Amino acid sequence: MKPQLTRLCIYPKDIQIITGKSERYSRDLIQKIKKHFNKEEHQLVTFQEFCEYMGIPLTEVQAVIRG
């Protein structure tokens, strides 16, 4: 059986699924997370960073996104 590959970075659509909020909210949240972690514009936000910022366990987020 092939191991399942997972993404490292989170996108606005993922945040919409997790939070139930709009695309605009999701894009704004990514910008806030980038500012919080001192990331440059071209750098991506990881699921780990999202979970740390929002205070949500990574395992719960993974369950929602995979399932």
N, C-alpha and C positions, 0 to 999 in steps of 0.2 A: 504494500500500500504506500502511495506517495505521501510524504509529509505535506500538510497544508501550509502554504505560504500566507503570511499575514502582512498587512501594510504597517509601516511605522508612523506615517504622518496622518493627521486628521484633516478632514475637509469640511466645509460648511454643511454639506448634506448630512454628514455623520452627526454633526452637532444638532441639526434639525431633528434627526431621528431620536437622539438621546434626550434632548430637552423639550421637544415639541414646540419650539419657538420658530420664528420666521428666518428666512435666508439672510435678511439684513442683520438681524440680531446675531446670527452665527458668524457673519463676516466681521462685524464689529468686535465680537468676543475674541476671535482669532487675533485681531489687531491689539486688543488689550493684553492678551497672553504674550504676544511677541514683545510688547513694551515691558511687561513684567519681567520677562526673562532676558531682556536686553538683546533681542535678536534683530538682525538686519532685515530689510524688506524682502530680500530673496530667500531667506531661510524659512524652513517649514516648521510647523508645530507638531510635536509628537503626541501620541495618545497619552503617554506618561506625563508630559507637561500639562496637557489638558486636565487630566485627572488630579494632578497635584494642585493646580490653580482652582479647580471647582470643588475639591474636597470629596471626590467620588472615588470609590475603590476601582482600580483598573479591571479587576475580574468582572465586576458588574457591567462596565462599559463594553468589555469584550463579548460578554454574553448577549447584549443587545445588538451589537454590530454583526456578530456572526449568525445570530439566530433568528 
